[in-house]
Amino acid sequence: MAEKKRITAPIDNEVVESLRAGDEVLINGTILTGRDAAHKRLVEAIEKTGESPIDLNGQIIYYVGPAPAKPGYVIGSAGPTTSVRMDAYSPFLMEKAGLKGMIGKGSRGNDVIEAMKKFKAVYLVAIGGAAALISKSIKKSEVVLYEELGPEAIRKLEVEDFPAVVINDAFGGDLSKEGIEKYKR
Amino acid sequence: MKVIEFDTIVNEVKNLCMKANYELPDDVKKAFDEAIKNEESPLGKSILQQCVKNAGIAENEKVAICQDTGFSVFFIKYGDIGINGGNIYDAINEGVRQGYQEGYLRKSILKDPLLERVNTKDNTPAIVHLELVEDEILDITLAPKGGGSENMSKIAMMKPSDGVEGVVKFVVESVAGAKGNPCPPTVVGVGIGGTFEKVAFLAKKALLRPIGEHNPDPKYAELEKRMLTEINNSGVGPQGLGGRTTSFWVNIETFPCHIASMPVAVNLNCHASRHAHVRL
């Protein structure tokens, strides 16, 4: 396998365009978390006020609802949740709020794939179920919005060499489709 | 009749919650070792190795294998016993409450499914399947069920004329069509027969049979093997990124069926195919 690419989040179009489906990346910097309930609230807030209650420009959202942190831990186990449930919200957040990256598991629908091409964004997967291992790359965790949602609250995470694989790039590349095709019998 | 203290059950259930979520069962560990040997995709192999590493961290540090510590689904064999101080449902829910709190496990249950969707904050209520048995035993199996794999379940009221080919096609397409969503490699539970609700229960119960153990009926054992081969020929692979290992195993459970019917259900466990068991 080729060398892993290190990127620093938040990211801009230049970083987005440097990534290709199949690239293994190590993410550093800060990313946000959000899943079903937080996405619904963000979209409703933007529709109502015209702006996002949290700056999403250049941000990467990690679809995760972590387990509670044990004493002495930064965060509990924190693997990705199924991304397709966020499909209804992602194109809107790319268009209206400048979202540049998403991390989850599983494939995305055509609307999201088209929006990634149009608004320049990438979709990556982290290994679903490797939640204890992934949590080791999270160095700081802070709830920044919707605390009342518990595991579904929006957190800001400081990450060091967070491992992920690019599934969809901004040019229509799709590792999920290509990978399955390659090993089909 | 044997008498069991309410608090004893609470305590055992609490421990089961932690054990099930921290420790991968031996049959699953063995399945990973086999899959790593056979996986042709370099990325797939690397994913499987990281899952094994993850399970090691979880077991050693006593943290959750997966952040989704699931709906607490219990299969209880309730024999000729009495409970001193309360009933079985309350004991289980209290055990779940304590286990998820003390074990730093995620609470994932919402009080209302549609209108409110507010978290109950203690992972209750549990789902309890009671089976009455004759011996003086209380046998408790906990199978925490993650949402990602559960969401990929399928049920079909098939026509008897669809036959074996129809059933195989439905099962294989259900698993392959789920792609990376249920966190493959999965364990596949298949229910055939019974009624609408019975067949869903059979598919879930099928997930309890260990990897490596086939249906005792050789004809259904053959069908399990055929389904597994066809599922793994789909190329979906670990995490749906391509490879040889889409599923570790297929378990079929059957029940007698109405002359007009042929219900089929598919329920999936993610690669962290968790369960823990105790007999009192």
HADDOCK unambig.tbl for C-alpha pairs under 7 A between the chains (distance, minus, plus):
assign (segid A and resid 66 and name CA) (segid B and resid 67 and name CA) 5.43 0.50 0.50
assign (segid A and resid 67 and name CA) (segid B and resid 67 and name CA) 4.93 0.50 0.50
assign (segid A and resid 67 and name CA) (segid B and resid 104 and name CA) 6.66 0.50 0.50
assign (segid A and resid 67 and name CA) (segid B and resid 105 and name CA) 5.60 0.50 0.50
assign (segid A and resid 67 and name CA) (segid B and resid 106 and name CA) 4.48 0.50 0.50
assign (segid A and resid 68 and name CA) (segid B and resid 104 and name CA) 5.22 0.50 0.50
assign (segid A and resid 68 and name CA) (segid B and resid 105 and name CA) 6.34 0.50 0.50
assign (segid A and resid 68 and name CA) (segid B and resid 106 and name CA) 6.18 0.50 0.50
assign (segid A and resid 69 and name CA) (segid B and resid 104 and name CA) 6.61 0.50 0.50
assign (segid A and resid 70 and name CA) (segid B and resid 104 and name CA) 6.17 0.50 0.50
assign (segid A and resid 77 and name CA) (segid B and resid 63 and name CA) 6.90 0.50 0.50
assign (segid A and resid 77 and name CA) (segid B and resid 64 and name CA) 5.91 0.50 0.50
assign (segid A and resid 77 and name CA) (segid B and resid 66 and name CA) 6.14 0.50 0.50
assign (segid A and resid 77 and name CA) (segid B and resid 67 and name CA) 4.80 0.50 0.50
assign (segid A and resid 78 and name CA) (segid B and resid 67 and name CA) 5.31 0.50 0.50
assign (segid A and resid 79 and name CA) (segid B and resid 66 and name CA) 6.48 0.50 0.50
assign (segid A and resid 79 and name CA) (segid B and resid 67 and name CA) 6.06 0.50 0.50
assign (segid A and resid 81 and name CA) (segid B and resid 148 and name CA) 6.92 0.50 0.50
assign (segid A and resid 82 and name CA) (segid B and resid 148 and name CA) 6.04 0.50 0.50
assign (segid A and resid 82 and name CA) (segid B and resid 181 and name CA) 5.74 0.50 0.50
assign (segid A and resid 105 and name CA) (segid B and resid 180 and name CA) 6.75 0.50 0.50
assign (segid A and resid 105 and name CA) (segid B and resid 181 and name CA) 6.47 0.50 0.50
assign (segid A and resid 106 and name CA) (segid B and resid 179 and name CA) 6.82 0.50 0.50
assign (segid A and resid 106 and name CA) (segid B and resid 180 and name CA) 4.20 0.50 0.50
assign (segid A and resid 106 and name CA) (segid B and resid 181 and name CA) 4.49 0.50 0.50
assign (segid A and resid 106 and name CA) (segid B and resid 239 and name CA) 6.96 0.50 0.50
assign (segid A and resid 106 and name CA) (segid B and resid 240 and name CA) 6.59 0.50 0.50
assign (segid A and resid 107 and name CA) (segid B and resid 180 and name CA) 6.61 0.50 0.50
assign (segid A and resid 127 and name CA) (segid B and resid 47 and name CA) 6.89 0.50 0.50
assign (segid A and resid 127 and name CA) (segid B and resid 239 and name CA) 6.94 0.50 0.50
assign (segid A and resid 128 and name CA) (segid B and resid 183 and name CA) 5.69 0.50 0.50
assign (segid A and resid 128 and name CA) (segid B and resid 239 and name CA) 6.97 0.50 0.50
assign (segid A and resid 129 and name CA) (segid B and resid 65 and name CA) 6.77 0.50 0.50
assign (segid A and resid 129 and name CA) (segid B and resid 66 and name CA) 4.85 0.50 0.50
assign (segid A and resid 129 and name CA) (segid B and resid 183 and name CA) 7.00 0.50 0.50
assign (segid A and resid 129 and name CA) (segid B and resid 272 and name CA) 6.71 0.50 0.50
assign (segid A and resid 130 and name CA) (segid B and resid 50 and name CA) 6.88 0.50 0.50
assign (segid A and resid 130 and name CA) (segid B and resid 51 and name CA) 5.36 0.50 0.50
assign (segid A and resid 130 and name CA) (segid B and resid 54 and name CA) 5.28 0.50 0.50
assign (segid A and resid 130 and name CA) (segid B and resid 65 and name CA) 6.97 0.50 0.50
assign (segid A and resid 130 and name CA) (segid B and resid 66 and name CA) 6.46 0.50 0.50
assign (segid A and resid 131 and name CA) (segid B and resid 65 and name CA) 6.20 0.50 0.50
assign (segid A and resid 131 and name CA) (segid B and resid 66 and name CA) 4.88 0.50 0.50
assign (segid A and resid 131 and name CA) (segid B and resid 67 and name CA) 5.94 0.50 0.50
assign (segid A and resid 132 and name CA) (segid B and resid 54 and name CA) 5.68 0.50 0.50
assign (segid A and resid 132 and name CA) (segid B and resid 57 and name CA) 6.49 0.50 0.50
assign (segid A and resid 132 and name CA) (segid B and resid 58 and name CA) 6.02 0.50 0.50
assign (segid A and resid 132 and name CA) (segid B and resid 63 and name CA) 6.96 0.50 0.50
assign (segid A and resid 132 and name CA) (segid B and resid 64 and name CA) 6.70 0.50 0.50
assign (segid A and resid 132 and name CA) (segid B and resid 65 and name CA) 5.94 0.50 0.50
assign (segid A and resid 132 and name CA) (segid B and resid 66 and name CA) 6.77 0.50 0.50
assign (segid A and resid 133 and name CA) (segid B and resid 54 and name CA) 4.90 0.50 0.50
assign (segid A and resid 133 and name CA) (segid B and resid 57 and name CA) 6.87 0.50 0.50
assign (segid A and resid 175 and name CA) (segid B and resid 241 and name CA) 6.61 0.50 0.50
assign (segid A and resid 176 and name CA) (segid B and resid 240 and name CA) 6.34 0.50 0.50
assign (segid A and resid 176 and name CA) (segid B and resid 241 and name CA) 4.84 0.50 0.50
assign (segid A and resid 176 and name CA) (segid B and resid 242 and name CA) 6.88 0.50 0.50
assign (segid A and resid 179 and name CA) (segid B and resid 241 and name CA) 5.24 0.50 0.50
assign (segid A and resid 179 and name CA) (segid B and resid 242 and name CA) 4.09 0.50 0.50
assign (segid A and resid 180 and name CA) (segid B and resid 235 and name CA) 4.74 0.50 0.50
assign (segid A and resid 180 and name CA) (segid B and resid 236 and name CA) 4.90 0.50 0.50
assign (segid A and resid 180 and name CA) (segid B and resid 241 and name CA) 6.18 0.50 0.50
assign (segid A and resid 180 and name CA) (segid B and resid 242 and name CA) 4.07 0.50 0.50
assign (segid A and resid 180 and name CA) (segid B and resid 243 and name CA) 6.85 0.50 0.50
assign (segid A and resid 181 and name CA) (segid B and resid 235 and name CA) 6.66 0.50 0.50
assign (segid A and resid 182 and name CA) (segid B and resid 242 and name CA) 6.90 0.50 0.50
assign (segid A and resid 183 and name CA) (segid B and resid 235 and name CA) 4.37 0.50 0.50
assign (segid A and resid 183 and name CA) (segid B and resid 242 and name CA) 5.87 0.50 0.50
assign (segid A and resid 183 and name CA) (segid B and resid 243 and name CA) 5.37 0.50 0.50
assign (segid A and resid 183 and name CA) (segid B and resid 244 and name CA) 6.71 0.50 0.50
assign (segid A and resid 184 and name CA) (segid B and resid 233 and name CA) 5.61 0.50 0.50
assign (segid A and resid 184 and name CA) (segid B and resid 234 and name CA) 4.99 0.50 0.50
assign (segid A and resid 184 and name CA) (segid B and resid 235 and name CA) 4.06 0.50 0.50
assign (segid A and resid 185 and name CA) (segid B and resid 233 and name CA) 5.06 0.50 0.50
assign (segid A and resid 185 and name CA) (segid B and resid 234 and name CA) 6.57 0.50 0.50
assign (segid A and resid 185 and name CA) (segid B and resid 235 and name CA) 6.98 0.50 0.50
